[in-house]
Amino acid sequence: MPEVRIKENCSWYGCEFRKGETVVVSYETYTDLAAAGKIGTVDFNDTCMPKPVPGRKETLRPGEIADRHKGETIFILGCGPSIANADLSLLDRRISIGVNAILHAYDPTYLIWLDNATVKTCGEMLERSFAVKFCADRVRTVIPATRFRRYVPKNGEPILSESFDKGLYWSRTSVFPAINLAVLFGAKRIVLLGVDLLDASHFYGRSGAGKQFLNRGRILEDFRRLAGYAKKRRLKIINASPRSAVTGFPTRTLEEICERMNPDGKLLNRL
C-alpha cells in the first residue's frame, strides 16, 4: 500500500488527514487524494512495489509502439471462464497482452484496462504487476500507464486503428484494444485465450453465468469484421479459447501452439 505525504488538511470517508503528516493509505484513498491534489511527495513501501525488471519499461512512448514485436506471435488474454483451466505458465517466455482483471490469474507482458472499476478492484495487483501498462485516457489512476484514446473508424477506414496516435478500437469488449495494440506492435500471429463471450461471467467470478452480456451481437459482428481485416492483411488470428462464441478463426489448443514454438517464441511450424 502507498505511503503518502499530506499536502493540506483534508478528509476522506470519515478519515481525517493533517498537512505535513506521512500516512499509509489504501489504493482507493490514494487515487482520490491524488486526484484532489491533496498529496505532495509520494513514495511507495519497498515491500509492496515490484523490483524493476531489466529491459522492461513502465510506460512506452507512442514512437516505441509501431513494430515493437514485428513478426512475432502475441497472446491475448481475456477474462472468460475458460482461461481458469489454461496452463498460463506456458506463456512465461512469450509476449502476452492481458486485459482488466487478468492479474487475478497471470501477470502478462502488457496490460490494458478501460475503466475505473479495474483500478478500484485490482489496485494493489496493479501496483505489484510487472506488466507494461496501457489505460484509456479517461481512467483516473496514478499508476504509470501509457494513455490511449478510443478509435472510431469512419466510412472506408479499417476496423482497427493503424496508428497509435489515432487510438485503439474499443468495440464493446476490452479484448479489442488488446488486439489492436498487438497489430500495431507488428504481430504476425495473434492467439486468443479466454475470449469466450458465451455469457456475462468471468473466470474470477461467476455472477454473470447464464446471463447474456450487453452488446453481444455487436461484439460478435466486430469479430466477423476482424476476420476479414486479418485475411486482407495476411494476419493469422488463432482462437485457443476452449469454449467460445467467436467464429471465423482457426482453432488450436494452447499446448499445440506452444509445442510448435521455440523458447524465444518463434514458430517452428506453420499453424
C-alpha positions in Angstrom: 0.0 0.0 0.0 1.3 3.5 -0.8 2.8 5.9 1.7 2.0 9.5 1.1 2.7 12.9 2.5 -0.4 15.0 3.0 -0.2 18.4 1.3 -3.1 20.1 3.1 -5.8 19.2 5.7 -8.5 17.0 4.2 -10.9 14.2 4.9 -11.8 11.0 3.1 -14.9 9.0 4.1 -14.5 9.9 7.8 -10.7 9.7 7.9 -9.0 13.0 8.8 -5.6 13.8 7.4 -3.4 16.7 8.6 -1.0 18.8 6.5 2.6 17.5 6.6 1.9 14.1 8.1 3.0 10.9 6.3 0.5 8.1 6.3 -0.1 4.7 4.6 -3.4 4.6 2.8 -5.4 2.2 0.7 -5.0 2.4 -3.1 -8.6 3.8 -3.5 -7.8 6.5 -0.9 -4.6 7.2 -2.6 -6.3 7.6 -6.0 -8.9 10.1 -4.7 -6.4 12.2 -2.7 -4.1 12.4 -5.7 -7.0 13.5 -7.9 -8.0 16.2 -5.4 -4.4 17.5 -5.2 -4.1 16.7 -1.5 -0.8 14.6 -1.8 2.6 16.2 -2.0 5.6 13.9 -2.2 4.6 10.3 -2.9 6.7 7.3 -2.0 6.0 3.6 -2.0 6.9 0.9 0.5 9.6 -1.4 -0.8 7.6 -4.3 0.5 4.6 -3.7 -1.8 6.3 -2.5 -5.0 7.8 -4.8 -7.6 11.5 -4.7 -8.2 12.4 -3.3 -11.7 12.7 -5.8 -14.5 15.9 -5.3 -16.6 14.8 -4.0 -20.0 11.2 -3.6 -19.0 9.8 0.0 -19.1 6.9 1.3 -17.0 5.4 3.1 -20.0 6.0 3.4 -23.7 6.1 6.5 -25.8 3.9 6.4 -28.9 7.0 6.2 -31.1 8.1 3.0 -29.3 5.0 1.1 -30.2 5.0 0.6 -34.0 6.5 -2.7 -35.0 7.9 -3.3 -31.5 7.3 -7.0 -31.9 7.3 -7.3 -35.6 6.8 -10.8 -37.0 6.1 -12.3 -33.5 3.3 -14.3 -32.0 1.3 -12.4 -29.4 -1.2 -14.0 -27.0 -4.3 -12.0 -26.0 -5.6 -12.9 -22.6 -9.3 -12.3 -22.0 -11.2 -12.9 -18.7 -13.6 -15.6 -19.9 -14.2 -18.6 -17.6 -12.2 -21.0 -19.8 -8.9 -19.2 -19.0 -9.1 -20.6 -15.5 -8.2 -24.0 -16.9 -5.4 -22.9 -19.1 -1.8 -23.6 -18.2 -0.6 -19.9 -18.4 2.9 -20.9 -17.3 3.4 -21.8 -21.0 3.4 -18.1 -21.7 6.2 -17.2 -19.4 8.6 -16.6 -22.2 6.1 -15.4 -24.8 4.6 -12.0 -25.5 1.2 -11.5 -24.0 -1.4 -8.7 -23.6 -3.9 -9.2 -20.9 -7.0 -7.2 -20.1 -8.6 -5.8 -17.0 -8.7 -8.3 -14.1 -6.4 -10.9 -15.8 -4.0 -10.1 -12.9 -6.1 -12.5 -10.7 -4.6 -15.3 -12.8 -1.5 -14.1 -14.6 0.9 -11.1 -14.9 1.2 -10.6 -18.7 3.9 -8.7 -20.7 1.4 -5.9 -21.3 -1.8 -5.0 -19.6 -4.8 -2.9 -20.8 -7.7 -1.6 -18.9 -10.6 0.6 -19.8 -12.4 1.8 -16.7 -12.1 2.9 -13.1 -13.6 -0.3 -11.9 -10.3 -2.1 -12.6 -8.4 0.4 -10.6 -10.7 0.0 -7.6 -10.9 -3.8 -7.6 -7.3 -4.6 -8.7 -5.4 -1.6 -7.4 -2.8 -3.4 -5.3 -2.3 -6.0 -8.0 -1.7 -3.2 -10.5 1.0 -1.8 -8.2 2.7 -5.2 -8.0 2.4 -6.1 -11.6 5.5 -6.2 -13.8 3.4 -5.6 -16.9 3.9 -2.5 -19.1 0.5 -0.8 -18.7 -1.9 0.9 -21.0 -5.2 2.5 -19.9 -7.9 4.5 -21.5 -7.4 8.3 -21.4 -10.4 8.8 -19.1 -9.3 6.4 -16.4 -8.4 8.1 -13.1 -5.2 6.5 -11.8 -1.7 7.4 -10.7 -0.3 4.1 -11.7 2.2 4.7 -14.6 0.5 3.8 -17.8 0.5 4.8 -21.4 -2.8 6.5 -22.2 -4.8 5.8 -25.4 -7.8 7.3 -27.0 -10.8 5.5 -28.4 -10.5 4.9 -32.1 -13.8 5.2 -34.0 -13.4 4.2 -37.7 -15.1 6.4 -40.2 -16.5 5.3 -43.5 -13.9 3.4 -45.5 -11.5 3.2 -42.6 -10.3 -0.2 -41.3 -11.9 -1.7 -38.2 -8.6 -1.4 -36.3 -6.5 1.7 -35.9 -3.2 1.6 -37.8 -1.6 4.4 -35.8 -1.4 4.7 -32.0 -2.0 8.4 -32.4 -5.5 7.6 -33.7 -6.1 5.4 -30.6 -7.2 1.8 -30.2 -10.5 0.3 -31.2 -12.8 -0.4 -28.2 -15.8 -2.3 -29.7 -17.7 -3.3 -26.6 -15.1 -5.6 -25.1 -11.6 -4.8 -23.8 -10.2 -7.6 -25.9 -10.4 -5.4 -29.0 -7.9 -2.7 -27.8 -5.5 -5.6 -26.9 -5.9 -7.0 -30.4 -5.4 -3.5 -31.9 -2.2 -3.0 -29.8 -0.9 -6.3 -31.0 -1.4 -5.3 -34.6 0.4 -2.0 -34.0 3.2 -4.0 -32.4 3.6 -5.7 -35.8 2.4 -9.2 -34.7 2.3 -11.8 -37.4 0.1 -14.1 -35.4 -2.4 -13.4 -32.6 -3.7 -16.1 -30.3 -6.9 -15.5 -28.3 -7.3 -17.1 -24.9 -10.2 -16.7 -22.5 -12.3 -15.0 -25.2 -15.4 -17.0 -24.5 -18.3 -14.5 -24.9 -20.8 -17.1 -24.1 -22.4 -15.3 -21.1 -21.6 -12.4 -18.7 -19.4 -14.5 -16.4 -15.6 -14.2 -15.8 -13.0 -16.6 -14.5 -12.7 -14.7 -11.2 -16.5 -14.6 -10.6 -19.5 -16.5 -11.9 -22.1 -13.9 -11.0 -23.0 -13.4 -14.7 -23.3 -17.1 -15.5 -26.2 -17.8 -17.8 -26.8 -14.1 -18.4 -26.4 -12.5 -21.8 -23.8 -9.8 -21.8 -24.6 -6.4 -23.3 -24.0 -5.7 -27.0 -23.3 -9.4 -27.7 -24.5 -9.1 -31.3 -22.3 -6.1 -31.9 -19.2 -7.7 -30.5 -19.6 -10.9 -32.5 -20.2 -8.9 -35.6 -17.0 -7.0 -35.0 -15.1 -10.3 -34.7 -16.6 -11.2 -38.1 -15.3 -7.9 -39.5 -11.9 -8.6 -37.8 -11.7 -11.9 -39.7 -12.0 -10.0 -43.0 -9.4 -7.5 -41.9 -7.0 -10.2 -40.9 -7.4 -12.0 -44.2 -6.7 -8.9 -46.3 -3.5 -8.2 -44.3 -2.3 -11.8 -44.0 -2.5 -11.6 -40.3 -3.0 -15.0 -38.6 -5.5 -15.0 -35.7 -6.0 -18.3 -33.8 -8.7 -18.9 -31.3 -7.3 -21.0 -28.5 -10.2 -20.5 -26.2 -11.7 -23.9 -25.5 -15.3 -22.6 -25.3 -16.0 -19.6 -27.4 -18.8 -17.9 -29.3 -16.3 -16.3 -31.6 -16.1 -17.9 -35.1 -14.2 -17.3 -38.3 -10.7 -18.1 -37.0 -8.8 -21.4 -36.9 -8.8 -23.1 -33.5 -5.9 -24.8 -31.7 -5.2 -25.6 -28.1 -2.6 -23.6 -26.2 -0.5 -26.7 -25.9 -0.5 -27.3 -29.6 0.6 -23.8 -30.3 3.4 -23.7 -27.7 4.7 -27.1 -28.8 5.5 -25.6 -32.2 7.4 -22.6 -30.8 11.0 -22.2 -29.8 11.8 -21.0 -26.3 12.2 -17.5 -27.7 8.6 -17.5 -29.1 9.4 -18.2 -32.8 7.2 -20.8 -34.5 8.8 -23.9 -35.7 6.0 -25.0 -38.0 3.2 -23.2 -39.7 -0.2 -23.2 -37.8 
